């Protein structure tokens, strides 16, 4: 009989750049104008090794 199994890999976000928790405790929303962004300058397309671009 084949038994199903799952695996997981814990990942911890690297937040060394934060000087304090203020940036994550007191957030405000903004709207980005995506037409002002240039591919490969401001972002890259998602790929298999880089799923979030």
C-alpha positions in Angstrom: 0.0 0.0 0.0 1.3 3.5 -0.9 1.1 6.0 2.0 0.8 9.7 1.1 3.2 12.0 2.8 3.9 15.7 2.9 7.0 17.7 3.5 7.5 21.3 4.4 10.5 23.6 4.5 10.3 26.4 7.1 11.3 29.8 5.7 12.0 32.9 7.7 11.9 36.3 6.1 15.1 38.3 6.3 14.0 41.6 7.8 17.5 42.8 8.8 16.8 46.0 6.8 14.1 47.0 9.2 15.4 49.5 11.8 12.2 49.0 13.9 8.9 47.2 13.8 7.1 50.4 12.9 7.3 49.5 9.2 5.2 46.3 9.8 3.0 47.5 12.7 1.8 50.8 11.2 1.3 50.2 7.6 -0.5 52.4 5.1 -1.8 51.3 1.7 -0.6 52.9 -1.6 -1.5 52.5 -5.2 1.4 51.9 -7.7 1.1 53.2 -11.3 2.4 50.1 -13.1 2.8 52.0 -16.4 5.7 53.9 -14.8 7.7 50.7 -14.2 10.2 49.3 -16.7 10.7 45.5 -17.1 14.2 44.4 -16.1 14.8 47.8 -14.5 12.1 47.8 -11.8 11.0 44.2 -12.0 11.6 40.9 -13.7 9.1 38.4 -15.0 8.4 35.4 -12.7 10.2 32.3 -13.6 10.7 28.8 -12.3 13.7 29.7 -10.1 12.2 33.1 -9.2 8.4 32.6 -8.8 7.8 36.1 -7.4 9.7 38.0 -10.1 
